[in-house]
Amino acid sequence: MKRIYLDHGATTPLHPEVLEAMLPYFGQVFGNPSSVHSFGREARRALDESREKTALALGAAPEEIIFTSGGTEANNLAIQGVAEALSARGRHLITSAVEHHAVLDTVKALGKRGYAVTLLPVDGCGMVNPGDLKQAIRDDTVLVSVMTANNEIGTVQPIEDLARICRERGVYFHTDAVQAIGNIPLNLKEWPVDLLSLSAHKFYGPKGVGALFVRRGTKLAKLAFGGGQERKMRPGTENLPGIVGLAKAIELAVTDIPARSTSMAALRDHLIASLMEQIEKVRLNGHPVQRLPGNVNVSVSYVEGESLLLDLDLKGIAASSGSACTSGSLEASHVLMACGLDHQTAHGSLRLTLGHGNTLEEVDYTVATLKESVARLRGMSSLYKSYRREVDKSRHAGEETICITKK
Amino acid sequence: MYNEKVMDHFQNPRNAGEMLKPSGVGEVGNMKCGDIMKIFIKVENDHIVDINFLTFGCGAAIASSSVLTEMVKGKTLDEAMAVTNMDVANQLGGLPEAKLHCSNLAADALHKAIADYRSKNLSA
């Protein structure tokens, strides 16, 4: 069976050039970068070059890059590290209601350790309002963390505006850019961002490696203790094959972003339009325009997300959902709930995330397959039967997607 | 994630659909968990002679509704009342731990349908 991968928001396949770049570091170049001898020196050289490449791709300086085990560790280091370093100055943290759990749960954990936490609300499209941030900043606020782009609904936040507000108020600003790298142009020379997290496997790099950008002069406490690696901020022998892979992947990812994201966004918009045209009662979640070029998130009324995923998987199509059944918890997606969706709509959510390899044929096959699955599942859904009865009583139009600002 | 038997019932659900003029109807579930099950029964001589289900829910919810209808068709009402959610899960050869408590409600819906029938036929 032909398989179609539409879950690039979860992870991406390794780029062949990245694999090629990494291979020597699993073999002949095995030295420890901290060693004095020639084996160590060649490893050190690769580490330094990787740091330079990564910095260049972000518009940062090499000494501003700390390699980590991934996005989760980078987020933890940024938030816990700033909170601890500035705990004498203040103990108030601000983040948004739609963050990845690596941010949200880190902030909530600090909330249990005596920090005050403000969660910024979002509008119906998942967007943070800069005015809300202005009001939320207090004298004792030490860090604001808002993601660059949302992993579930793809909404791209007004990061420059949010960061500027923080800069003016003298508060550190961190952004989780895990989903954004390679999808939207990002330049840390222009963005007044103090800390930024990224993860290699989201942009065709290897799993198990990420980085935290820490602007020069930013106060940060380390979380783990050991050797003096990574400017004494992140002890442990470096994951050199992974770091070399991350550097190669980010170099490729930031090349030609406007052209690549324009063609991917065209495919995304075709997918969205086809779903809305061919299946009744489909709602687009997230922002219609300010969204990642590969992200499609829809709610299909009267069916449940996991059932849709199972049907698609049986036909070889890989997708994901914000349904409680797929989250590992018993709750529907906190992101969709923060956007004001009701439980039923959140349970019927389906995320399709495109990658560079996806084709128009794949997208059209997916829409056709989904249409069949929705018809099958609605055929045994009591909610759909009730809806049809109501429709038969009084015809009413399909829902439109509009951004409703919550008061 | 699911075993073959669960996937079979998910892909080829038995007795799915709405029943016209049922003897009893039972509905359980809540929207927060994302599972709503409705069971329709036709009762003759104290036996379930026909049964249908409508389910909004995950794979486990659909499969457990489907297998339940097979388990109780032809049974007496007392026999059907004795079937538990755990019996349904066992008949499916097991369900993932997380699904046992949220999506495994088919027997509850059946019991409600039987109670509905009995309340309408108090003389019986």
Chai-1 contact restraints between the chains, C-beta under 6 A:
chainA,res_idxA,chainB,res_idxB,connection_type,confidence,min_distance_angstrom,max_distance_angstrom,comment,restraint_id
A,E304,B,G34,contact,1.0,0.0,6.0,A-B,restraint_1
A,E304,B,F56,contact,1.0,0.0,6.0,A-B,restraint_2
A,E304,B,G57,contact,1.0,0.0,6.0,A-B,restraint_3
A,E304,B,C58,contact,1.0,0.0,6.0,A-B,restraint_4
A,E306,B,C58,contact,1.0,0.0,6.0,A-B,restraint_5
A,E306,B,G59,contact,1.0,0.0,6.0,A-B,restraint_6
A,S307,B,C58,contact,1.0,0.0,6.0,A-B,restraint_7
A,S307,B,G59,contact,1.0,0.0,6.0,A-B,restraint_8
A,L310,B,G59,contact,1.0,0.0,6.0,A-B,restraint_9
A,S323,B,G34,contact,1.0,0.0,6.0,A-B,restraint_10
A,A324,B,G34,contact,1.0,0.0,6.0,A-B,restraint_11
A,C325,B,C58,contact,1.0,0.0,6.0,A-B,restraint_12
A,L330,B,C102,contact,1.0,0.0,6.0,A-B,restraint_13
A,H343,B,M31,contact,1.0,0.0,6.0,A-B,restraint_14
A,H343,B,K32,contact,1.0,0.0,6.0,A-B,restraint_15
A,Q344,B,M31,contact,1.0,0.0,6.0,A-B,restraint_16
A,H347,B,G34,contact,1.0,0.0,6.0,A-B,restraint_17
A,M380,B,A16,contact,1.0,0.0,6.0,A-B,restraint_18
A,M380,B,L54,contact,1.0,0.0,6.0,A-B,restraint_19
A,M380,B,T55,contact,1.0,0.0,6.0,A-B,restraint_20
A,S381,B,F56,contact,1.0,0.0,6.0,A-B,restraint_21
A,S382,B,I36,contact,1.0,0.0,6.0,A-B,restraint_22
A,S382,B,K38,contact,1.0,0.0,6.0,A-B,restraint_23
A,S382,B,L54,contact,1.0,0.0,6.0,A-B,restraint_24
A,L383,B,F56,contact,1.0,0.0,6.0,A-B,restraint_25
A,K385,B,E18,contact,1.0,0.0,6.0,A-B,restraint_26
